[in-house]
């Protein structure tokens, strides 16, 4: 049986669709274009986390909407959204 860590915290990062590059399936936003909860520029996303939530325009998205690495979040088709659309990524960490 796996051990469950009793402590969890979350780290949030904010950007807009206009910060992304690419089109269609390759549309992505670099982690360094995001700001963290303190309003400072992010240097990258967490490399280990329990799970993450993606919010586009304040609405949580389903798991098939994105993929994430320590340097980038990919949102296939995100390039069709308005450049000012807010993006928030929340990582739940132990």
Gaussian input, Z-matrix of N, CA and C with variables (Angstrom, degrees):
# hf/3-21g

backbone

0 1
 N
 C     1     B1
 C     2     B2     1     A1
 N     3     B3     2     A2     1     D1
 C     4     B4     3     A3     2     D2
 C     5     B5     4     A4     3     D3
 N     6     B6     5     A5     4     D4
 C     7     B7     6     A6     5     D5
 C     8     B8     7     A7     6     D6
 N     9     B9     8     A8     7     D7
 C    10    B10     9     A9     8     D8
 C    11    B11    10    A10     9     D9
 N    12    B12    11    A11    10    D10
 C    13    B13    12    A12    11    D11
 C    14    B14    13    A13    12    D12
 N    15    B15    14    A14    13    D13
 C    16    B16    15    A15    14    D14
 C    17    B17    16    A16    15    D15
 N    18    B18    17    A17    16    D16
 C    19    B19    18    A18    17    D17
 C    20    B20    19    A19    18    D18
 N    21    B21    20    A20    19    D19
 C    22    B22    21    A21    20    D20
 C    23    B23    22    A22    21    D21
 N    24    B24    23    A23    22    D22
 C    25    B25    24    A24    23    D23
 C    26    B26    25    A25    24    D24
 N    27    B27    26    A26    25    D25
 C    28    B28    27    A27    26    D26
 C    29    B29    28    A28    27    D27
 N    30    B30    29    A29    28    D28
 C    31    B31    30    A30    29    D29
 C    32    B32    31    A31    30    D30
 N    33    B33    32    A32    31    D31
 C    34    B34    33    A33    32    D32
 C    35    B35    34    A34    33    D33
 N    36    B36    35    A35    34    D34
 C    37    B37    36    A36    35    D35
 C    38    B38    37    A37    36    D36
 N    39    B39    38    A38    37    D37
 C    40    B40    39    A39    38    D38
 C    41    B41    40    A40    39    D39
 N    42    B42    41    A41    40    D40
 C    43    B43    42    A42    41    D41
 C    44    B44    43    A43    42    D42
 N    45    B45    44    A44    43    D43
 C    46    B46    45    A45    44    D44
 C    47    B47    46    A46    45    D45
 N    48    B48    47    A47    46    D46
 C    49    B49    48    A48    47    D47
 C    50    B50    49    A49    48    D48
 N    51    B51    50    A50    49    D49
 C    52    B52    51    A51    50    D50
 C    53    B53    52    A52    51    D51
 N    54    B54    53    A53    52    D52
 C    55    B55    54    A54    53    D53
 C    56    B56    55    A55    54    D54
 N    57    B57    56    A56    55    D55
 C    58    B58    57    A57    56    D56
 C    59    B59    58    A58    57    D57
 N    60    B60    59    A59    58    D58
 C    61    B61    60    A60    59    D59
 C    62    B62    61    A61    60    D60
 N    63    B63    62    A62    61    D61
 C    64    B64    63    A63    62    D62
 C    65    B65    64    A64    63    D63
 N    66    B66    65    A65    64    D64
 C    67    B67    66    A66    65    D65
 C    68    B68    67    A67    66    D66
 N    69    B69    68    A68    67    D67
 C    70    B70    69    A69    68    D68
 C    71    B71    70    A70    69    D69
 N    72    B72    71    A71    70    D70
 C    73    B73    72    A72    71    D71
 C    74    B74    73    A73    72    D72
 N    75    B75    74    A74    73    D73
 C    76    B76    75    A75    74    D74
 C    77    B77    76    A76    75    D75
 N    78    B78    77    A77    76    D76
 C    79    B79    78    A78    77    D77
 C    80    B80    79    A79    78    D78
 N    81    B81    80    A80    79    D79
 C    82    B82    81    A81    80    D80
 C    83    B83    82    A82    81    D81
 N    84    B84    83    A83    82    D82
 C    85    B85    84    A84    83    D83
 C    86    B86    85    A85    84    D84
 N    87    B87    86    A86    85    D85
 C    88    B88    87    A87    86    D86
 C    89    B89    88    A88    87    D87
 N    90    B90    89    A89    88    D88
 C    91    B91    90    A90    89    D89
 C    92    B92    91    A91    90    D90
 N    93    B93    92    A92    91    D91
 C    94    B94    93    A93    92    D92
 C    95    B95    94    A94    93    D93
 N    96    B96    95    A95    94    D94
 C    97    B97    96    A96    95    D95
 C    98    B98    97    A97    96    D96
 N    99    B99    98    A98    97    D97
 C   100   B100    99    A99    98    D98
 C   101   B101   100   A100    99    D99
 N   102   B102   101   A101   100   D100
 C   103   B103   102   A102   101   D101
 C   104   B104   103   A103   102   D102
 N   105   B105   104   A104   103   D103
 C   106   B106   105   A105   104   D104
 C   107   B107   106   A106   105   D105
 N   108   B108   107   A107   106   D106
 C   109   B109   108   A108   107   D107
 C   110   B110   109   A109   108   D108
 N   111   B111   110   A110   109   D109
 C   112   B112   111   A111   110   D110
 C   113   B113   112   A112   111   D111
 N   114   B114   113   A113   112   D112
 C   115   B115   114   A114   113   D113
 C   116   B116   115   A115   114   D114
 N   117   B117   116   A116   115   D115
 C   118   B118   117   A117   116   D116
 C   119   B119   118   A118   117   D117
 N   120   B120   119   A119   118   D118
 C   121   B121   120   A120   119   D119
 C   122   B122   121   A121   120   D120
 N   123   B123   122   A122   121   D121
 C   124   B124   123   A123   122   D122
 C   125   B125   124   A124   123   D123
 N   126   B126   125   A125   124   D124
 C   127   B127   126   A126   125   D125
 C   128   B128   127   A127   126   D126
 N   129   B129   128   A128   127   D127
 C   130   B130   129   A129   128   D128
 C   131   B131   130   A130   129   D129
 N   132   B132   131   A131   130   D130
 C   133   B133   132   A132   131   D131
 C   134   B134   133   A133   132   D132
 N   135   B135   134   A134   133   D133
 C   136   B136   135   A135   134   D134
 C   137   B137   136   A136   135   D135
 N   138   B138   137   A137   136   D136
 C   139   B139   138   A138   137   D137
 C   140   B140   139   A139   138   D138
 N   141   B141   140   A140   139   D139
 C   142   B142   141   A141   140   D140
 C   143   B143   142   A142   141   D141
 N   144   B144   143   A143   142   D142
 C   145   B145   144   A144   143   D143
 C   146   B146   145   A145   144   D144
 N   147   B147   146   A146   145   D145
 C   148   B148   147   A147   146   D146
 C   149   B149   148   A148   147   D147
 N   150   B150   149   A149   148   D148
 C   151   B151   150   A150   149   D149
 C   152   B152   151   A151   150   D150
 N   153   B153   152   A152   151   D151
 C   154   B154   153   A153   152   D152
 C   155   B155   154   A154   153   D153
 N   156   B156   155   A155   154   D154
 C   157   B157   156   A156   155   D155
 C   158   B158   157   A157   156   D156
 N   159   B159   158   A158   157   D157
 C   160   B160   159   A159   158   D158
 C   161   B161   160   A160   159   D159
 N   162   B162   161   A161   160   D160
 C   163   B163   162   A162   161   D161
 C   164   B164   163   A163   162   D162
 N   165   B165   164   A164   163   D163
 C   166   B166   165   A165   164   D164
 C   167   B167   166   A166   165   D165
 N   168   B168   167   A167   166   D166
 C   169   B169   168   A168   167   D167
 C   170   B170   169   A169   168   D168
 N   171   B171   170   A170   169   D169
 C   172   B172   171   A171   170   D170
 C   173   B173   172   A172   171   D171
 N   174   B174   173   A173   172   D172
 C   175   B175   174   A174   173   D173
 C   176   B176   175   A175   174   D174
 N   177   B177   176   A176   175   D175
 C   178   B178   177   A177   176   D176
 C   179   B179   178   A178   177   D177
 N   180   B180   179   A179   178   D178
 C   181   B181   180   A180   179   D179
 C   182   B182   181   A181   180   D180
 N   183   B183   182   A182   181   D181
 C   184   B184   183   A183   182   D182
 C   185   B185   184   A184   183   D183
 N   186   B186   185   A185   184   D184
 C   187   B187   186   A186   185   D185
 C   188   B188   187   A187   186   D186
 N   189   B189   188   A188   187   D187
 C   190   B190   189   A189   188   D188
 C   191   B191   190   A190   189   D189
 N   192   B192   191   A191   190   D190
 C   193   B193   192   A192   191   D191
 C   194   B194   193   A193   192   D192
 N   195   B195   194   A194   193   D193
 C   196   B196   195   A195   194   D194
 C   197   B197   196   A196   195   D195
 N   198   B198   197   A197   196   D196
 C   199   B199   198   A198   197   D197
 C   200   B200   199   A199   198   D198
 N   201   B201   200   A200   199   D199
 C   202   B202   201   A201   200   D200
 C   203   B203   202   A202   201   D201
 N   204   B204   203   A203   202   D202
 C   205   B205   204   A204   203   D203
 C   206   B206   205   A205   204   D204
 N   207   B207   206   A206   205   D205
 C   208   B208   207   A207   206   D206
 C   209   B209   208   A208   207   D207
 N   210   B210   209   A209   208   D208
 C   211   B211   210   A210   209   D209
 C   212   B212   211   A211   210   D210
 N   213   B213   212   A212   211   D211
 C   214   B214   213   A213   212   D212
 C   215   B215   214   A214   213   D213
 N   216   B216   215   A215   214   D214
 C   217   B217   216   A216   215   D215
 C   218   B218   217   A217   216   D216
 N   219   B219   218   A218   217   D217
 C   220   B220   219   A219   218   D218
 C   221   B221   220   A220   219   D219
 N   222   B222   221   A221   220   D220
 C   223   B223   222   A222   221   D221
 C   224   B224   223   A223   222   D222
 N   225   B225   224   A224   223   D223
 C   226   B226   225   A225   224   D224
 C   227   B227   226   A226   225   D225
 N   228   B228   227   A227   226   D226
 C   229   B229   228   A228   227   D227
 C   230   B230   229   A229   228   D228
 N   231   B231   230   A230   229   D229
 C   232   B232   231   A231   230   D230
 C   233   B233   232   A232   231   D231
 N   234   B234   233   A233   232   D232
 C   235   B235   234   A234   233   D233
 C   236   B236   235   A235   234   D234
 N   237   B237   236   A236   235   D235
 C   238   B238   237   A237   236   D236
 C   239   B239   238   A238   237   D237
 N   240   B240   239   A239   238   D238
 C   241   B241   240   A240   239   D239
 C   242   B242   241   A241   240   D240
 N   243   B243   242   A242   241   D241
 C   244   B244   243   A243   242   D242
 C   245   B245   244   A244   243   D243
 N   246   B246   245   A245   244   D244
 C   247   B247   246   A246   245   D245
 C   248   B248   247   A247   246   D246
 N   249   B249   248   A248   247   D247
 C   250   B250   249   A249   248   D248
 C   251   B251   250   A250   249   D249
 N   252   B252   251   A251   250   D250
 C   253   B253   252   A252   251   D251
 C   254   B254   253   A253   252   D252
 N   255   B255   254   A254   253   D253
 C   256   B256   255   A255   254   D254
 C   257   B257   256   A256   255   D255
 N   258   B258   257   A257   256   D256
 C   259   B259   258   A258   257   D257
 C   260   B260   259   A259   258   D258
 N   261   B261   260   A260   259   D259
 C   262   B262   261   A261   260   D260
 C   263   B263   262   A262   261   D261
 N   264   B264   263   A263   262   D262
 C   265   B265   264   A264   263   D263
 C   266   B266   265   A265   264   D264
 N   267   B267   266   A266   265   D265
 C   268   B268   267   A267   266   D266
 C   269   B269   268   A268   267   D267
 N   270   B270   269   A269   268   D268
 C   271   B271   270   A270   269   D269
 C   272   B272   271   A271   270   D270
 N   273   B273   272   A272   271   D271
 C   274   B274   273   A273   272   D272
 C   275   B275   274   A274   273   D273
 N   276   B276   275   A275   274   D274
 C   277   B277   276   A276   275   D275
 C   278   B278   277   A277   276   D276
 N   279   B279   278   A278   277   D277
 C   280   B280   279   A279   278   D278
 C   281   B281   280   A280   279   D279

   B1=1.4477
   B2=1.5263
   B3=1.3427
   B4=1.4663
   B5=1.5189
   B6=1.3135
   B7=1.4549
   B8=1.5171
   B9=1.3166
   B10=1.4591
   B11=1.5188
   B12=1.2928
   B13=1.4519
   B14=1.5242
   B15=1.3429
   B16=1.4615
   B17=1.5311
   B18=1.3245
   B19=1.4545
   B20=1.5188
   B21=1.3225
   B22=1.4575
   B23=1.5137
   B24=1.3007
   B25=1.4575
   B26=1.5130
   B27=1.3112
   B28=1.4586
   B29=1.5193
   B30=1.3048
   B31=1.4628
   B32=1.5164
   B33=1.3317
   B34=1.4547
   B35=1.5170
   B36=1.3253
   B37=1.4509
   B38=1.5198
   B39=1.3410
   B40=1.4643
   B41=1.5225
   B42=1.3337
   B43=1.4674
   B44=1.5244
   B45=1.3119
   B46=1.4613
   B47=1.5242
   B48=1.3091
   B49=1.4628
   B50=1.5248
   B51=1.3251
   B52=1.4579
   B53=1.5215
   B54=1.3369
   B55=1.4676
   B56=1.5259
   B57=1.3381
   B58=1.4579
   B59=1.5181
   B60=1.3217
   B61=1.4671
   B62=1.5223
   B63=1.3194
   B64=1.4561
   B65=1.5217
   B66=1.3225
   B67=1.4597
   B68=1.5172
   B69=1.3260
   B70=1.4718
   B71=1.5080
   B72=1.3287
   B73=1.4679
   B74=1.5145
   B75=1.3335
   B76=1.4615
   B77=1.5246
   B78=1.3429
   B79=1.4613
   B80=1.5287
   B81=1.3166
   B82=1.4628
   B83=1.5229
   B84=1.3124
   B85=1.4624
   B86=1.5279
   B87=1.3223
   B88=1.4653
   B89=1.5282
   B90=1.3074
   B91=1.4722
   B92=1.5270
   B93=1.3171
   B94=1.4657
   B95=1.5235
   B96=1.3391
   B97=1.4699
   B98=1.5218
   B99=1.3249
   B100=1.4598
   B101=1.5254
   B102=1.3273
   B103=1.4617
   B104=1.5236
   B105=1.3272
   B106=1.4575
   B107=1.5270
   B108=1.3256
   B109=1.4694
   B110=1.5246
   B111=1.3128
   B112=1.4631
   B113=1.5303
   B114=1.3412
   B115=1.4490
   B116=1.5141
   B117=1.3227
   B118=1.4661
   B119=1.5312
   B120=1.3116
   B121=1.4604
   B122=1.5233
   B123=1.3090
   B124=1.4648
   B125=1.5248
   B126=1.3167
   B127=1.4593
   B128=1.5257
   B129=1.3128
   B130=1.4609
   B131=1.5087
   B132=1.3176
   B133=1.4641
   B134=1.5255
   B135=1.3319
   B136=1.4668
   B137=1.5371
   B138=1.3236
   B139=1.4635
   B140=1.5240
   B141=1.3309
   B142=1.4633
   B143=1.5226
   B144=1.3064
   B145=1.4674
   B146=1.5192
   B147=1.3265
   B148=1.4660
   B149=1.5301
   B150=1.3036
   B151=1.4619
   B152=1.5139
   B153=1.3318
   B154=1.4489
   B155=1.5208
   B156=1.3216
   B157=1.4559
   B158=1.5157
   B159=1.3229
   B160=1.4492
   B161=1.5197
   B162=1.3300
   B163=1.4549
   B164=1.5239
   B165=1.3133
   B166=1.4607
   B167=1.5190
   B168=1.3295
   B169=1.4609
   B170=1.5314
   B171=1.3347
   B172=1.4591
   B173=1.5116
   B174=1.3264
   B175=1.4587
   B176=1.5218
   B177=1.3477
   B178=1.4605
   B179=1.5289
   B180=1.3231
   B181=1.4636
   B182=1.5235
   B183=1.3198
   B184=1.4572
   B185=1.5323
   B186=1.3102
   B187=1.4660
   B188=1.5220
   B189=1.3207
   B190=1.4599
   B191=1.5276
   B192=1.3193
   B193=1.4658
   B194=1.5208
   B195=1.3298
   B196=1.4603
   B197=1.5199
   B198=1.3236
   B199=1.4656
   B200=1.5223
   B201=1.3227
   B202=1.4636
   B203=1.5240
   B204=1.3342
   B205=1.4602
   B206=1.5274
   B207=1.3176
   B208=1.4613
   B209=1.5270
   B210=1.3329
   B211=1.4632
   B212=1.5226
   B213=1.3349
   B214=1.4620
   B215=1.5260
   B216=1.3277
   B217=1.4559
   B218=1.5226
   B219=1.3181
   B220=1.4585
   B221=1.5199
   B222=1.3224
   B223=1.4593
   B224=1.5326
   B225=1.3328
   B226=1.4621
   B227=1.5329
   B228=1.3209
   B229=1.4549
   B230=1.5127
   B231=1.3122
   B232=1.4602
   B233=1.5177
   B234=1.3169
   B235=1.4584
   B236=1.5272
   B237=1.3291
   B238=1.4642
   B239=1.5288
   B240=1.3306
   B241=1.4651
   B242=1.5240
   B243=1.3107
   B244=1.4609
   B245=1.5186
   B246=1.3376
   B247=1.4679
   B248=1.5271
   B249=1.3248
   B250=1.4580
   B251=1.5140
   B252=1.3154
   B253=1.4656
   B254=1.5211
   B255=1.3523
   B256=1.4640
   B257=1.5228
   B258=1.3275
   B259=1.4727
   B260=1.5248
   B261=1.3165
   B262=1.4675
   B263=1.5200
   B264=1.3321
   B265=1.4582
   B266=1.5173
   B267=1.3213
   B268=1.4631
   B269=1.5258
   B270=1.3283
   B271=1.4622
   B272=1.5240
   B273=1.3217
   B274=1.4645
   B275=1.5196
   B276=1.3335
   B277=1.4582
   B278=1.5237
   B279=1.3225
   B280=1.4676
   B281=1.5039
   A1=108.35
   A2=118.05
   A3=120.10
   A4=111.75
   A5=114.66
   A6=120.17
   A7=109.47
   A8=116.42
   A9=121.86
   A10=108.12
   A11=116.41
   A12=120.96
   A13=109.22
   A14=118.42
   A15=120.07
   A16=113.61
   A17=117.77
   A18=120.55
   A19=110.10
   A20=116.09
   A21=120.17
   A22=108.75
   A23=115.09
   A24=122.80
   A25=106.76
   A26=117.01
   A27=118.28
   A28=110.52
   A29=114.71
   A30=123.23
   A31=106.45
   A32=117.39
   A33=120.97
   A34=110.91
   A35=115.01
   A36=122.58
   A37=108.40
   A38=117.02
   A39=121.54
   A40=111.15
   A41=115.48
   A42=123.54
   A43=107.09
   A44=116.91
   A45=121.58
   A46=108.94
   A47=116.01
   A48=120.97
   A49=110.80
   A50=116.69
   A51=120.95
   A52=114.00
   A53=117.84
   A54=121.86
   A55=112.49
   A56=116.59
   A57=120.36
   A58=113.65
   A59=114.33
   A60=121.85
   A61=109.20
   A62=115.61
   A63=120.89
   A64=110.80
   A65=115.11
   A66=121.08
   A67=109.99
   A68=114.85
   A69=120.51
   A70=113.41
   A71=115.34
   A72=121.39
   A73=113.47
   A74=118.28
   A75=120.63
   A76=113.18
   A77=118.11
   A78=119.53
   A79=109.52
   A80=116.76
   A81=121.66
   A82=110.69
   A83=115.26
   A84=121.88
   A85=107.26
   A86=116.26
   A87=121.33
   A88=110.65
   A89=116.44
   A90=121.41
   A91=111.10
   A92=117.52
   A93=120.92
   A94=113.44
   A95=118.31
   A96=120.31
   A97=111.75
   A98=117.75
   A99=122.93
   A100=110.67
   A101=115.93
   A102=121.69
   A103=107.64
   A104=116.17
   A105=120.37
   A106=110.23
   A107=116.92
   A108=121.63
   A109=112.99
   A110=117.26
   A111=120.89
   A112=111.64
   A113=117.06
   A114=120.78
   A115=114.43
   A116=116.06
   A117=119.76
   A118=110.00
   A119=115.78
   A120=120.83
   A121=110.75
   A122=115.96
   A123=120.87
   A124=109.70
   A125=115.93
   A126=120.22
   A127=110.60
   A128=117.06
   A129=122.76
   A130=109.74
   A131=115.55
   A132=121.15
   A133=109.05
   A134=118.37
   A135=120.24
   A136=110.71
   A137=116.06
   A138=119.95
   A139=111.64
   A140=116.66
   A141=120.58
   A142=108.22
   A143=115.14
   A144=121.29
   A145=108.73
   A146=116.39
   A147=120.75
   A148=110.36
   A149=116.30
   A150=122.27
   A151=107.97
   A152=116.39
   A153=120.05
   A154=109.86
   A155=115.86
   A156=122.98
   A157=108.21
   A158=115.87
   A159=121.89
   A160=108.43
   A161=115.81
   A162=122.03
   A163=108.27
   A164=116.50
   A165=122.13
   A166=106.87
   A167=115.89
   A168=122.20
   A169=111.35
   A170=115.59
   A171=121.56
   A172=115.09
   A173=118.86
   A174=121.62
   A175=110.35
   A176=116.17
   A177=119.81
   A178=109.01
   A179=115.30
   A180=122.01
   A181=111.18
   A182=116.16
   A183=121.09
   A184=109.75
   A185=116.29
   A186=122.04
   A187=113.19
   A188=118.38
   A189=120.65
   A190=113.02
   A191=117.50
   A192=122.05
   A193=112.84
   A194=118.19
   A195=119.77
   A196=111.52
   A197=113.57
   A198=121.89
   A199=106.37
   A200=115.74
   A201=119.38
   A202=111.11
   A203=114.95
   A204=122.45
   A205=106.39
   A206=117.65
   A207=121.03
   A208=112.08
   A209=117.37
   A210=120.30
   A211=115.02
   A212=118.57
   A213=121.01
   A214=112.22
   A215=116.15
   A216=120.82
   A217=106.94
   A218=115.75
   A219=121.94
   A220=108.39
   A221=115.75
   A222=122.47
   A223=107.04
   A224=117.81
   A225=119.69
   A226=111.43
   A227=115.71
   A228=121.23
   A229=114.73
   A230=117.87
   A231=121.25
   A232=113.97
   A233=116.98
   A234=120.90
   A235=112.80
   A236=119.02
   A237=120.97
   A238=112.18
   A239=117.15
   A240=120.78
   A241=110.79
   A242=116.39
   A243=122.26
   A244=109.89
   A245=117.25
   A246=121.50
   A247=113.75
   A248=117.76
   A249=121.17
   A250=114.86
   A251=117.98
   A252=121.42
   A253=110.13
   A254=117.15
   A255=119.27
   A256=113.11
   A257=114.46
   A258=123.30
   A259=107.71
   A260=116.84
   A261=121.24
   A262=107.72
   A263=116.32
   A264=122.10
   A265=107.45
   A266=116.66
   A267=122.45
   A268=108.13
   A269=115.96
   A270=121.58
   A271=108.42
   A272=117.15
   A273=121.83
   A274=106.11
   A275=115.66
   A276=122.07
   A277=110.34
   A278=115.91
   A279=121.01
   A280=110.04
   D1=129.76
   D2=-179.05
   D3=-71.63
   D4=150.83
   D5=176.44
   D6=-79.81
   D7=139.06
   D8=177.62
   D9=-106.80
   D10=123.11
   D11=179.86
   D12=-72.19
   D13=126.35
   D14=-175.93
   D15=-73.67
   D16=-20.67
   D17=-177.98
   D18=-102.42
   D19=130.79
   D20=173.19
   D21=-133.94
   D22=148.29
   D23=179.92
   D24=-138.69
   D25=165.97
   D26=175.33
   D27=-128.55
   D28=149.00
   D29=176.52
   D30=-120.80
   D31=127.63
   D32=-177.88
   D33=-115.47
   D34=144.77
   D35=-179.93
   D36=-133.88
   D37=138.22
   D38=-176.85
   D39=-125.61
   D40=143.79
   D41=176.48
   D42=-157.02
   D43=-170.51
   D44=173.15
   D45=-128.03
   D46=161.85
   D47=178.56
   D48=-56.98
   D49=-34.58
   D50=-179.70
   D51=-60.59
   D52=-15.71
   D53=177.84
   D54=-80.39
   D55=-9.53
   D56=-176.30
   D57=-84.99
   D58=169.01
   D59=177.90
   D60=-136.75
   D61=162.15
   D62=178.72
   D63=90.68
   D64=176.79
   D65=179.00
   D66=-137.94
   D67=159.24
   D68=176.91
   D69=54.28
   D70=-129.14
   D71=-175.98
   D72=-66.75
   D73=-17.82
   D74=-177.17
   D75=-100.79
   D76=7.35
   D77=179.68
   D78=-64.93
   D79=128.02
   D80=-177.19
   D81=-146.46
   D82=155.95
   D83=175.76
   D84=-122.32
   D85=124.21
   D86=-179.97
   D87=-69.00
   D88=142.22
   D89=179.79
   D90=-59.45
   D91=-31.51
   D92=-177.40
   D93=-71.68
   D94=-9.96
   D95=175.91
   D96=-88.50
   D97=-8.25
   D98=-179.82
   D99=-86.12
   D100=158.08
   D101=168.65
   D102=-112.15
   D103=153.90
   D104=179.60
   D105=-94.17
   D106=-173.87
   D107=-178.73
   D108=-60.21
   D109=-25.90
   D110=179.75
   D111=-85.46
   D112=-4.41
   D113=-179.66
   D114=84.32
   D115=10.37
   D116=179.22
   D117=-97.85
   D118=156.55
   D119=-179.08
   D120=-63.48
   D121=134.57
   D122=178.64
   D123=-77.13
   D124=146.05
   D125=175.76
   D126=-98.83
   D127=-12.55
   D128=178.92
   D129=166.13
   D130=169.11
   D131=176.08
   D132=-88.61
   D133=161.49
   D134=176.87
   D135=-59.09
   D136=142.87
   D137=178.76
   D138=-85.18
   D139=-24.45
   D140=174.76
   D141=-128.15
   D142=135.08
   D143=179.71
   D144=-158.68
   D145=160.14
   D146=178.94
   D147=-76.41
   D148=-46.68
   D149=175.74
   D150=-166.35
   D151=170.24
   D152=176.52
   D153=-133.79
   D154=154.78
   D155=175.05
   D156=-119.18
   D157=137.10
   D158=175.78
   D159=-110.21
   D160=128.42
   D161=176.34
   D162=-115.94
   D163=123.28
   D164=174.68
   D165=-112.86
   D166=120.01
   D167=-177.18
   D168=54.55
   D169=36.51
   D170=176.19
   D171=84.29
   D172=-2.95
   D173=-179.11
   D174=-105.86
   D175=126.68
   D176=179.13
   D177=-67.12
   D178=137.23
   D179=-177.28
   D180=-99.94
   D181=159.08
   D182=177.40
   D183=-75.79
   D184=163.82
   D185=-174.45
   D186=-62.54
   D187=-25.96
   D188=-177.54
   D189=-82.49
   D190=3.32
   D191=-176.87
   D192=-85.03
   D193=-18.07
   D194=-173.57
   D195=-156.65
   D196=168.22
   D197=169.07
   D198=-141.22
   D199=152.98
   D200=-173.39
   D201=-136.02
   D202=145.80
   D203=170.90
   D204=-127.78
   D205=-177.01
   D206=178.89
   D207=-68.15
   D208=-17.12
   D209=-175.80
   D210=-115.83
   D211=-14.44
   D212=-170.96
   D213=-153.51
   D214=148.17
   D215=165.23
   D216=-115.49
   D217=128.93
   D218=179.61
   D219=-102.39
   D220=128.23
   D221=179.94
   D222=-126.31
   D223=87.65
   D224=-177.53
   D225=-53.69
   D226=129.61
   D227=-179.68
   D228=81.23
   D229=0.24
   D230=-178.74
   D231=-63.78
   D232=-19.13
   D233=-178.60
   D234=-67.52
   D235=-15.90
   D236=179.31
   D237=-82.87
   D238=-10.10
   D239=179.77
   D240=-79.64
   D241=158.32
   D242=177.36
   D243=-60.99
   D244=139.60
   D245=-178.35
   D246=-56.76
   D247=-28.65
   D248=-178.14
   D249=-85.76
   D250=0.70
   D251=-178.57
   D252=-64.32
   D253=123.39
   D254=-179.51
   D255=-73.31
   D256=142.70
   D257=177.62
   D258=-123.37
   D259=126.97
   D260=174.65
   D261=-125.72
   D262=129.68
   D263=175.85
   D264=-115.28
   D265=124.39
   D266=-179.65
   D267=-114.14
   D268=121.39
   D269=176.99
   D270=-103.62
   D271=128.10
   D272=175.43
   D273=-96.42
   D274=121.18
   D275=-175.74
   D276=-122.71
   D277=157.37
   D278=177.21
   D279=-103.58

